[in-house]
């Protein structure tokens, strides 16, 4: 039953009349009387004794008024607690993020966020897979790549440059690929979350091709592919934020630089743009103000 009916009954008992209760609730006297009558009919018991001068609760009505008042008070407290989380930047956040992106890019910003928003508790789940935002209870996830779920809201953070790389040891043993078709003769370290069936996107000018590759090793974990490349196990597509230092110190070599790889968008994805907690609003504001590279 509608809680307004319960509140009407409580107000009638508190005020001692339908007219005063109706005025308190901002409804008509006839609606006030109807609410109580409907409640009595639903319960099958008389809750109020009515006279021309006064309305008093019956014995059952008095007990019901006491118990109902406690229930409504708890309901109001619970409601206000939830509203407080949307009005203030406090509470708990559950965020999903790719492992190496978090460690190489996001981590220092998370420290800044914790310093700036001391009343927000944050749980970061490191996962290179496509997390189920709704099913796993995430407030938001960071996704690298083209989004496929149009029912979710997304906020673009930046773009990630992707490079084709291999170690000097591997290139000394196997030679250096010069054209996309050369990849068919090389050991390729394939990221299984990449769209396409064992093909890599390569672009020259305005033309983009999806080059078939021979995958000697595949994984959905960027860190593992990175380690394999450093250890000379093959050619890999890896984000610059992960391998920039390795290229600078010579442990990896950028290949076919005249063939650019399409940059991958990095998005903060969340279920709803309307019903957000205060903690989530604070996180969105913080992330939107960043200049990530």
Secondary structure as GFF3:
##gff-version 3
##sequence-region A 1 293
A	DSSP	alpha_helix	3	15	.	.	.	ID=ss1
A	DSSP	alpha_helix	18	25	.	.	.	ID=ss2
A	DSSP	alpha_helix	29	43	.	.	.	ID=ss3
A	DSSP	beta_strand	48	50	.	.	.	ID=ss4
A	DSSP	beta_strand	55	57	.	.	.	ID=ss5
A	DSSP	alpha_helix	59	87	.	.	.	ID=ss6
A	DSSP	beta_strand	91	97	.	.	.	ID=ss7
A	DSSP	alpha_helix	99	101	.	.	.	ID=ss8
A	DSSP	pi_helix	102	106	.	.	.	ID=ss9
A	DSSP	alpha_helix	107	116	.	.	.	ID=ss10
A	DSSP	beta_strand	120	126	.	.	.	ID=ss11
A	DSSP	beta_strand	140	144	.	.	.	ID=ss12
A	DSSP	beta_strand	153	160	.	.	.	ID=ss13
A	DSSP	beta_strand	162	166	.	.	.	ID=ss14
A	DSSP	alpha_helix	168	174	.	.	.	ID=ss15
A	DSSP	three_ten_helix	180	185	.	.	.	ID=ss16
A	DSSP	beta_strand	188	191	.	.	.	ID=ss17
A	DSSP	beta_strand	199	204	.	.	.	ID=ss18
A	DSSP	beta_strand	207	212	.	.	.	ID=ss19
A	DSSP	beta_strand	215	219	.	.	.	ID=ss20
A	DSSP	alpha_helix	222	230	.	.	.	ID=ss21
A	DSSP	beta_strand	235	239	.	.	.	ID=ss22
A	DSSP	alpha_helix	240	248	.	.	.	ID=ss23
A	DSSP	beta_strand	253	254	.	.	.	ID=ss24
A	DSSP	beta_strand	264	270	.	.	.	ID=ss25
A	DSSP	alpha_helix	278	288	.	.	.	ID=ss26
###
